[in-house]
Amino acid sequence: MSKILIRGAQVLGGERQDVLITDETITAVGTDLTVSSAEGAQVIEAGGQVLLPGLVDLHTHLREPGREDSETVLTGTQAAASGGYTAVFAMANTFPVADTAGVVEQVYRLGREHGYCDVQPIGAVTVGLEGKKLAELGAMHESAAGVTVFSDDGKCVHDAVIMRRALEYVKAFGGVVAQHAQEPRLTEGAQMNEGIVSAELGLGGWPAVAEESIIARDVLLAEHVGSRVHICHLSTAGSVEIVRWAKSRGIDVTAEVTPHHLLLTDEMVRTYNPVYKVNPPLRTERDVMALREALADGTIDIVATDHAPHPHEDKDCEWAAAAMGMVGLETALSVVQRTMVETGLLDWAGVADRMSVKPAQIGRAAGHGRPISAGEPANLTLLDSAYRGEVDPAGFASRSRNTPYEGRELPGRVTHTFLRGRATVVDGKLA
């Protein structure tokens, strides 16, 4: 039997309490834990650090199999643990695509072998992400991986009939289709957000309506079918209004926002630094403010990283040739602290809800996003919220370094992460 006593932590940012972990389970929470109950325990002096349930990311690219030069399940889950995550959902755009039971089981087993966090594969909606034929949705769900979330992320399921069939299919087992909302004809040749900055720079524009039109279509399809739809990386003020309207009608829609869309704007593209090239693109200040408000009021349900690692050569090139995407697992909680907590829009209980409880519920991640109370699984994150420091990608656990925050001061540092009572991060370092 192993015991860990976390002493003096602010549970969900509230009063200081002691938390006793015995093996894989939280066995006591209180302000007066007796010495006898914690006898023999390893003691961690939290000193008022914030204790949260282990974070859950519904949108991670681990790249394996096929692009191990960018990331592997091992390095990606190490990055996740470093950022306070105990579970991640791995997107299907691997090589080969995760569109069969065999591929999702491979990713699932790699996650279990490495053990830094739980890995739940996301299955492709269509064969090869080509948008033409439904993938083996039922077989992936019935596999050892138990897939419940399906997405062609990186590409939009643009055919309305295919999208309807997918929603009908997953309804049978309570699954969800996570849509990358991008009308392909409206974004041909797009390099950044369509607006004043794109006009001044002469770069092809990605209009807001390309996202909003797909979201409008898909919430109506979900209503018609009576199924669940999830909107990936929502990025515009107009998209917020559509989702808010859909929820007011009782449509079963959820939505996510990325940390970078909560902080960065298309003004960053003036530097022509490809680290700011991402899909969907960085939007305007007005969009950023609308996204923050929507996350605060619950219109947007969760924060998801869209962690998209790329090797150096895919980013260290001219803007037009650069790959789209940013790494985000190791900085997500800091960005949310900066944009939501320090602005007064969310308290730490709200952060726990948006970054642990709700994503676990949407993805059916058993044992995650649970209350910090006796009898619950010991999936926990300890954050030094008083810390301030510059982001140095050289210290990342991720295999890739394409962060937009290099040299930027951000608050907060994850000091400990526990996966079922086992420390994966200790004093800010991988265990």
Residue, then its C-alpha position, 0 to 999 in steps of 0.5 A: m500500500s502506498k500513501i501520499l499526503i498533499r498538505g495545505a493545497q487550495v482545493l479548486g482554489g478554495e480553502r487550504q486542505d489536506v488530501l490523502i491518496t492511498d494507492e489509486t484512490i483519494t481516501a480523505v480530504g480535510t483540514d484536520l487529517t490525523v497523523s495516524s491516518a496518514e502514517g507512512a505517507q509521502v508528504i508533499e507540502a503544497g503551500g497553498q498551491v491550487l489543486l485541480p482534478g487532472l486535466v482532460d484534453l479532447h483534442t490532441h495530435l499525437r502523430e503516431p503512427g506515421r509522423e514520429d518525427s513530430e511527436t510520438v505517443l510517449t513524448g506527447t503524453q509526457a508533454a500532457a503530464s507536464g501540462g497537468y493532463t491525465a487524459v488526452f483524446a488522440m486525433a485520427n489524422t495519423f498515417p495510416v489514418a485511425d479509421t479501423a479498429g486495428v489502428v485505434e487499438q494500436v494508439y490505445r495500447l501505446g498509451r497504456e504502455h507508456g503510462y504518463c496519461d490515459v490515451q483515448p483514440i478518436g476515430a475517423v468519421t470517413v475512410g482516409l479522411e476523404g469525406k466519401k465513405l463512413a469509416e468503421l465507426g461501430a468496429m472502432h467503438e466495439s474495439a479494445a479502444g472503446v472509441t466514442v468520439f469521431s472526427d476528420d479533424g484537419k478536414c471538414v466532413h463537408d458532405a451533408v449526407i455523410m455528416r447526417r449518416a455519421l450522426e445517425y450511426v453514433k447515436a446508437f451507442g451514445g457517441v459524438v461527431a466532432q466537426h472541424a467546421q471549415e467549408p472547403r470551397l470558401t477557404e481555398g488558398a486561405q493563409m490567415n483570417e480574412g479581414i483588414v490584416s489579410a488585405e494589407l498583407g496580401l495573404g489569402g483570407w479564411p472568412a468567418v462564414a466558412e466556419e459559421s455556415i458549417i456549424a449552422r448546418d450541423v447543429l440543424l442536422a444534429e437536431h433533426v437526427g437527435s444526436r450529439v455534435h461537438i464543434c472543434h476549435l470554435s474561433t469566431a464571434g458569429s460561431v458563438e452566437i450560432v451555438r448559443w442559439a442552438k443550445s437555446r433550442g435544446i440541440d445537443v451541441t457542445a463546443e471547444v475553444t483553444p488557448h491560442h484563440l483566447l489570447l492571440t489575434d491576427e495582428m501577430v501575422r504581421t510578423y510573418n512568423p509561421v509559428y502563428k499559422v494555424n487552422p482555424p486562423l487567429r482571429t480579431e480582438r473582437d472574436v477573442m473577447a467574444l470567445r472569452e465571454a462565451l467560455a465564461d458563460g458556458t456557451i463554449d463548454i471546454v478548452a481543448t489544446d489542438h496540440a499540433p506538433h510539427p518538426h522544425e523544417d515544417k515551420d522554419c520556412e516561408w509563410a505560404a509553405a509552412a504547416m498549420g498548427m501549434v503545440g499547446l499541452e504544456t502551456a494551456l493551463s497558463v494561458v487559461q490562467r492569464t486570459m480567464v482567471e486573472t481577468g476575473l472571468l472564471d474562478w478555479a472551480g470554473v477552470a476545473d469544469r472547462m478543462s477536466v469535468k466537461p471534456a471528460q463528460i463529452g468524451r465519456a472518459a471514465g474516472h476523469g473529471r471527478p470531484i476531489s473527494a474521498g472515494e474518487p480516483a486520484n487523478l490530480t494536478l497541483l499548480d503553483s499559480a503564483y509562479r511567473g516565468e518566460v516560456d522556453p520551448a527548449g524545456f518542453a517534453s514534446r518532440s516539437r517546439n512550434t509554440p507561439y509563446e516563446g519568450r512570453e511571460l505566462p503565469g502558473r506552473v504545474t508542479h505535480t500530476f498524479l495519474r491514479g495515485r502515481a506521480t507522473v510529474v514531481d516538482g515540475k519534472l517528469a517522474 
